[in-house]
Amino acid sequence: MTPNDFFASLWDHYTDITPQAQRIQELFKSHGENVLNDHVAFRTFNNSPISLEKLEPQLEAIGYKAYGAFRFESKHLKARCYKHQTDADSPKVFLSELIVEELPANCQDIIGKFIAQIPADAVQTPAIFWAGRLWETPTEVEYLALAVHSEYAAWLSTMGLQANHFTVSINHLKKFPTIEKVNELLQKEGYALNQVGGLVKGSPESFLEQSSTMADKVDYSFADGKQKTIPSCFYEFARRHTMPDGVLFDSFIEGNADKIFDSTSAK
């Protein structure tokens, strides 16, 4: 599978559950913009058949290599980022996993039940990245119990392994070259943006500015027959700046990412 095939399939699955992303992309195109993807992000469970360690070889198989590691203490996460070894224009990948053992015992028990249902050989091809939920539908009680301690865990229990978000590269926009202009356009069109820590996460001085929509909502039927409107996936926007050495910043910032995670908050 080529990177182009990988991201095309990923986009198709992502926009099925995140229709706002397709509409926003068309909005930019209506202004004559060429929309390029800066990066995509995924969520998963550690110590599972779909852990970061198990998934990484599939990224390597399509030419990607890890180049950064991150730790989010308050959210009980660790993450790595990846970039293509030969194609600088290929989107970066941000892969995070929940450190399950850091959650309370009741949450560990719920997640342990999910993990037990994942086939040991689940990871065979890059298509695993749009496999979705690999366990039975959770009950509403389980979902709410996880949400108390980890919004990430609650989201993952319902959405499974898929692109959590794609990201518009503001660097490649001409009529909307700043994150402020992008945010202004989106708000004018009625899109709700993530306000945690302010509309803009980061600064030119940190070489990365990011903003994002709040996740699309889906009507979800839980295993116990309860129905609830819950967050699905969202769309992000990133503006990268040149560092003093003349090189464009190509990594991620923990403080920014920590706030971007809240784009799937149900609150």
N, C-alpha and C positions, 0 to 999 in steps of 0.2 A: 504494500500500500504506500502510495506517495503522500507527502504532506498535504498536497492540494486535495487529494481524494479524502484524506482524513478530516480536514477542516470543512470540506463541503458536506460530508455526511454528518459531521458534528453540528454544523449550522442548521441543517434540515431538521434534526431532532430537537435542537435547542429552540428554534422558532416555532415548532409545534406547540411548545409549552410556554413560550415567551413571545407572543405575537407583537408586543410593543417593540421588540428589537427590529423586526422586519419593517414596521411602520416608521420607526426612527431612521433606519437606513434609507428608506425611500424618501423621507423628508430631506435628508442631506442631499440625496441625489437630485431632488427637485430643485435644489439651489445650485446644481452643477458640480457638486462635490464628488470626488472619488473616495469612497470609504474603504480604508484598510484597517485590518484587525491588529491591534497591538499585542494582545494576549488573551488566553482563555484560562479559566480556573476550574478546579475540580475539588470535591470533598470526599473523604473516605474514612474508614475505621482502621486504626493500627491493629497489629496482631491479628490480622484476618487474611483470608485468601485474596482480598483486594487491597492490601496495605500498600503504602507508598513503595516499599521495597519490592513488592510483587508487580506493581504497575510500571515502575521505572524502565524495565527492559523493553516494554512495548513502545515507549517513547524513543528509546535508543534505537529500536528497529527501524524507525522512520527518520533517523538522522539527528536525534536530539541528545544533548548532553547537559547534565546538571552543572550549575555554576553559582549557586547560592543556597544557603540554608537559613531558616528563620524559626523563632520560637515565640508563641503567643501564650504567656503564662496564664492570664486571666481567662482565656477561652479554652485552655487545655489542648492546644494545638501545636503541631510542628509542621513545617512546610519546606519545600524545595522549589526552585525555579529552574527552568530549562530553556535553552535556545538551540536553534538548528546550527549544526557545525559548519555548514557550507553556504546556506541561504540566509543572508542577513534580513531579508524581507519576510521570512516565514515567521508567523506569530510566536511569541514566547508562551510558555506554559507554566502555570502556577499550580502546584499540586500540594494540597494540605491533608493532614489526617488528624483525627481526634484521638487523643491519648486516653483511652477508655478507663484505664485503671485510676485515673485522677478524679473520676466522678464518684458520687455516692454509690453505695452498694446496690440500691434499687435500680439505679440507672445502668450500672454494670450488668445486672441480671437481665434487664430488658434488651440491651444491646447484645449481650452474649447469646440470647435466643435468636436474634437476627443473624449474627455471625455464624452460628451453628448450621444455618440453612444454606449458606453460600457454598457451592461446590468447591472442593479443594483445588480443582483444576480450572476454576472460573476464568482465569486470565490466560487466554490462548492467542489472541490477536488484538491489534489496536481497537477493534470494534467494542472491546470491553468498556471503553470510555463513554459509550452511549447505551450501555446495557440497562440503565435504570435500576429499579429496586430488584435485588436478587434474593429477597426474603418475602414472607407473607405480609400482607397489609397489616400495619399495626392497629391496635385499638385506640380509641380516642384517649382512654385513660393512660395508655403507654406514651402516646404523643405528648400529652400535657405534663406527665411526670418528667419526661426528658426536657421539655421546654423550661421547666423551673430552673434547671441547672445548666442547660446548654441549648441555646437556640439552634446551634449548629447540629447537634445530635437529633433534635426534633425534626429539623429540615431534612436531614439525611435519611431518617427513618421513613419518610414519605416519598422523597424524590429519588433516592438512590444515587447511583454513579452516573452522572451526566454533566455536561458543561453547566456550571453554576452561573457563569456569565462570559460573554464576549466583551471586547473593549475597542471602542473607536479610537484610532490614533489621531489625535488632534494635530500632531505634527504634519500630517498629510492633508489637512483641510486648508482651503485657501480663503473662503469667505468668513470662516469662523476659526481664526488662527489662535484664539485664546480660550482658556477654559471658561472665562466669564461670558464670552459671547455664546459658547455652546450652551451653558446653563441658562442664559437668557432666552435663547431660542426654545429650549425644551420647556421651560416654565411658561412661556408665551403660548405654547401648544398644549398646555395643560398636564404635563407629566409631573408626577410627584418625585422629588429628588431626595436622596438621603441627606438629612440635616445633621447627623451625628458628628460633632466636632466642627460644624460649619459646612456649607455647601462644597467648599474646596478643601480637600485633604492634601496637605503638603504645601510646598511653596517653591518658587524659582530657586531660592537659596539651597533647598534640599534636592534640587534638580528633578523633582517629580511632583506634578499636580494631578489630582484625580477627583472625579465626582462620579455619581451613579444614580440611576433611577431607583426607586423602591421596586421590589420584585412584583411581577405580575401576580394576580391571584387566581386560584383554581378552586372549583368546588370538589371537595374530596370526601369519598365515602370510606369510613373506617371499618375495621373488621367486626366491630360490635354494632354495626348498623347506624352509628351516628354520622352525621354529615356536618362539614365545617368548611368555611372558606379559608384557605391557607396560602402562604407565599410559595411561589414556584421559583423563577429565575429572574435575573435583572440584566441591565445593560450598563456598561461602564464607559468612561471617557478619560483618556490619559494624555497629558502633555509632558513630554520629556525635554529636559534642558541640557545644554552643553556644559560639561565640567571644565574647570580651569585648564586641564590638559588638552582641551579641544575635542574630547570624545563625548558623544552623546550618552547620557546615563541610561543604562539598559537593565538595571536591576529593579528591586522593589524595596519599599520602606515599611518596616513593621508597624510604625505608628499609623501610617495611611491605611495599610491593609486591615489592621485591627478594626478600623471604623467602617471600611468597605464591607466587611463581613456582616455588619448590621443592616445591610440592604435587604436581607431576607427576614428581618424581624417582623413578627406578626403583630407587634404592639403599635 
